[in-house]
Amino acid sequence: MVDFLKFDLKFMIWPSFNVADSCVVCAAMLLFVSSFIEKPVGVEKA
């Protein structure tokens, strides 16, 4: 796999990410955020 993001912060080099890594991180963040969103009261599942 080809890595496409590499961060050089002068004092450390951040690990490289590829598309699959980025998708996993985005999905984990969305799952975390969605766990704090409350569903409206009185709305039934279809």
N, CA, C and O of each residue as an XYZ file, in Angstrom:
184
protein
N       0.832     -1.185      0.000
C       0.000      0.000      0.000
C       0.874      1.246      0.000
O       1.961      1.263      0.578
N       0.392      2.256     -0.641
C       1.134      3.510     -0.720
C       0.649      4.445      0.382
O      -0.550      4.699      0.498
N       1.564      4.951      1.181
C       1.221      5.921      2.212
C       1.120      7.296      1.586
O       1.930      7.654      0.732
N       0.114      8.083      2.012
C      -0.058      9.373      1.377
C      -0.018     10.554      2.338
O       0.040     11.696      1.880
N      -0.045     10.333      3.632
C       0.077     11.430      4.592
C       1.260     11.164      5.502
O       1.319     10.126      6.162
N       2.188     12.079      5.541
C       3.335     11.955      6.426
C       3.580     13.321      7.043
O       3.775     14.302      6.326
N       3.570     13.390      8.363
C       3.725     14.656      9.066
C       5.100     14.732      9.709
O       5.484     13.858     10.487
N       5.830     15.774      9.382
C       7.137     16.024      9.981
C       7.004     17.278     10.841
O       6.928     18.393     10.325
N       6.978     17.080     12.164
C       6.734     18.178     13.095
C       8.021     18.762     13.680
O       7.992     19.357     14.757
N       9.113     18.604     13.005
C      10.450     19.081     13.411
C      11.008     18.299     14.594
O      12.185     17.941     14.576
N      10.214     18.022     15.612
C      10.722     17.315     16.780
C      10.344     15.836     16.766
O      10.878     15.053     17.553
N       9.431     15.448     15.883
C       9.087     14.035     15.716
C       8.429     13.835     14.359
O       7.882     14.774     13.780
N       8.485     12.625     13.863
C       7.831     12.293     12.598
C       6.608     11.442     12.916
O       6.723     10.359     13.488
N       5.432     11.949     12.536
C       4.184     11.238     12.786
C       4.087     10.042     11.832
O       4.562     10.129     10.700
N       3.490      8.942     12.257
C       3.372      7.778     11.374
C       2.600      8.091     10.094
O       1.729      8.961     10.074
N       2.925      7.387      9.061
C       2.259      7.580      7.776
C       0.894      6.889      7.776
O       0.705      5.859      8.423
N      -0.045      7.473      7.043
C      -1.382      6.904      6.923
C      -1.659      6.590      5.460
O      -1.207      7.311      4.570
N      -2.381      5.544      5.217
C      -2.872      5.275      3.875
C      -4.392      5.405      3.889
O      -4.967      5.737      4.926
N      -5.042      5.155      2.780
C      -6.487      5.356      2.680
C      -7.238      4.469      3.671
O      -8.181      4.933      4.311
N      -6.846      3.229      3.809
C      -7.537      2.310      4.722
C      -7.425      2.795      6.164
O      -8.408      2.764      6.904
N      -6.240      3.243      6.571
C      -6.060      3.764      7.924
C      -6.946      4.982      8.158
O      -7.559      5.114      9.217
N      -7.012      5.861      7.182
C      -7.822      7.067      7.307
C      -9.305      6.727      7.448
O     -10.013      7.358      8.232
N      -9.773      5.744      6.700
C     -11.178      5.332      6.780
C     -11.507      4.730      8.149
O     -12.575      4.989      8.702
N     -10.603      3.942      8.683
C     -10.817      3.346     10.005
C     -10.876      4.433     11.072
O     -11.738      4.382     11.950
N      -9.990      5.405     11.017
C      -9.980      6.491     11.997
C     -11.250      7.329     11.893
O     -11.848      7.669     12.914
N     -11.672      7.668     10.671
C     -12.903      8.454     10.476
C     -14.120      7.690     10.995
O     -14.981      8.281     11.647
N     -14.205      6.403     10.723
C     -15.330      5.595     11.193
C     -15.360      5.525     12.718
O     -16.432      5.600     13.318
N     -14.214      5.383     13.339
C     -14.155      5.335     14.799
C     -14.590      6.670     15.409
O     -15.300      6.693     16.415
N     -14.169      7.771     14.805
C     -14.582      9.086     15.316
C     -16.083      9.289     15.153
O     -16.737      9.794     16.065
N     -16.641      8.904     14.004
C     -18.078      9.037     13.797
C     -18.870      8.170     14.767
O     -19.903      8.608     15.275
N     -18.417      6.967     15.031
C     -19.080      6.096     15.992
C     -19.042      6.701     17.392
O     -20.035      6.655     18.118
N     -17.899      7.265     17.769
C     -17.753      7.899     19.081
C     -18.694      9.083     19.215
O     -19.379      9.215     20.229
N     -18.741      9.943     18.213
C     -19.597     11.134     18.260
C     -21.067     10.729     18.253
O     -21.866     11.309     18.988
N     -21.436      9.748     17.439
C     -22.841      9.346     17.357
C     -23.335      8.708     18.651
O     -24.541      8.683     18.899
N     -22.441      8.198     19.470
C     -22.864      7.604     20.734
C     -23.343      8.658     21.729
O     -24.011      8.318     22.705
N     -23.017      9.930     21.501
C     -23.451     10.999     22.389
C     -24.685     11.736     21.883
O     -25.218     12.591     22.590
N     -25.147     11.428     20.685
C     -26.308     12.086     20.117
C     -27.561     11.323     20.532
O     -27.688     10.122     20.295
N     -28.497     12.062     21.167
C     -29.721     11.428     21.623
C     -30.747     11.376     20.499
O     -30.843     12.290     19.680
N     -31.509     10.292     20.477
C     -32.572     10.157     19.505
C     -33.808     10.873     20.041
O     -34.041     10.865     21.249
N     -34.607     11.492     19.166
C     -35.821     12.170     19.609
C     -36.782     11.208     20.301
O     -36.913     10.052     19.901
N     -37.453     11.698     21.344
C     -38.415     10.890     22.077
C     -39.694     10.764     21.263
O     -40.138     11.744     20.664
N     -40.287      9.594     21.229
C     -41.553      9.375     20.548
C     -41.405      8.944     19.111
O     -42.411      8.706     18.443
N     -40.219      8.837     18.621
C     -40.010      8.394     17.250
C     -39.789      6.898     17.265
O     -38.883      6.396     17.930
N     -40.625      6.190     16.526
C     -40.520      4.729     16.488
C     -39.687      4.295     15.284
O     -39.596      5.000     14.279
N     -39.088      3.125     15.414
C     -38.339      2.575     14.292
C     -39.297      2.108     13.216
O     -40.378      1.603     13.518
N     -38.914      2.270     11.984
C     -39.789      1.862     10.867
C     -39.683      0.379     10.619
O     -40.342     -0.146      9.722
